[in-house]
Amino acid sequence: MTDEDRGPQYPPLPPRTVVLPPAATIISSSARDRRNSPLRLIGVFGLVLAFVAAIALLGRPDLLDGREVIAGTPVAAEGQLAAPATRGSTPATPGAPAKPRAVFELQTNPLLADGIGLPQVTCQLPGMARDAEKLRAYYQAAIACLDEAWKPVLGQVNEPFTSPKLEIQAGRSLCGDAPPANEATAYYCSGGRVIFMPTDRLLSQAGLSQAAHLAVLAHEYGHHVQALSGILNAAYDKGEAFGKDSPEKLELTRRAELQANCFSGMFIASVAGRGSVSAKLARQAADSFRDTVADNSHGSVKHQVKWGRAGYDTNKTAACNTWLAPPTEVS
């Protein structure tokens, strides 16, 4: 691949002055202790930075650290508080279809069953520009494409769907204060189902590289899919048994983030060569998985590429089941 094919190059941020190494972060909610929580709708941060006209998934490796979480409960498709569900839920009315519910399972989550893939989507995107409102229009159009791709898949397994909200400025949310710019370019909070794409941060890190913007947005949307399906809650519940920064908790973090990479690759494949996403642009977005940094909460570059390409090459959720992978494949 030539530099021309990769698009303009952008320098990474300077090293962060923190004790823990950089890594993408999710702060997940739990269904436990919801009665004692002053906030019932809380969230998940998925933090990413764009590097070299692509993505480097950076943040803090305390993805499953309950110290930074206020326990809550997920939101059902119609906006009502929903309880956890398992496979084969009994319909409330005999003969009526089961109500869509999140399933708090990891490797056995119905979303990850064999044979489930995203439909081909023709994605019509407006032109990109440095104007904040034009970027908002671009992201909103891309979210509509992501919705079109993921909604039927969640419906197929009877899990709830809601389109995420979009904010283009960093700000306080139900997840707490916004992470500083040197920790995250974009992030996701499941408290209000909001993807934050601060335009000043994104332009500073990625310029107008469509491959970078699409990869970042698709990764954050991948966390939205994890939140809707119940995967994030299940990961948090499992992580409560382990200490902060323990090897076990860091491994859970890597599995969640590598899965978001894989979901991102699936979406890129589903829109490749149609509408505004040319085959070349899709290849650039998929190749951006190489432009990451290795760390103990996001995994080696090799594995970040492996899982991103698994989604892109197969377009199957089963190929994104990081929870079944041996530890050596998520290191």
MOZICOR-V253493 format. One record per helix or strand. SS is the DSSP state (H for helix, E for strand). FROM is the first residue (numbers start at 1). LEN is the number of residues. If there is no record, write none. Layout:
BEGIN
[[SS & FROM & LEN] [SS & FROM & LEN]]
END
This chain:
BEGIN
[[H & 3 & 4] [H & 34 & 3] [E & 48 & 2] [E & 56 & 1] [H & 66 & 3] [E & 75 & 1] [E & 81 & 1] [E & 85 & 1] [E & 103 & 1] [H & 110 & 3] [E & 123 & 1] [H & 132 & 25] [E & 165 & 3] [E & 173 & 1] [E & 176 & 1] [E & 186 & 4] [E & 194 & 4] [H & 199 & 8] [H & 210 & 20] [H & 231 & 9] [H & 247 & 25] [E & 274 & 2] [E & 277 & 1] [H & 279 & 12] [E & 295 & 1] [E & 299 & 1] [H & 301 & 14] [H & 317 & 4] [H & 322 & 3] [H & 327 & 3]]
END
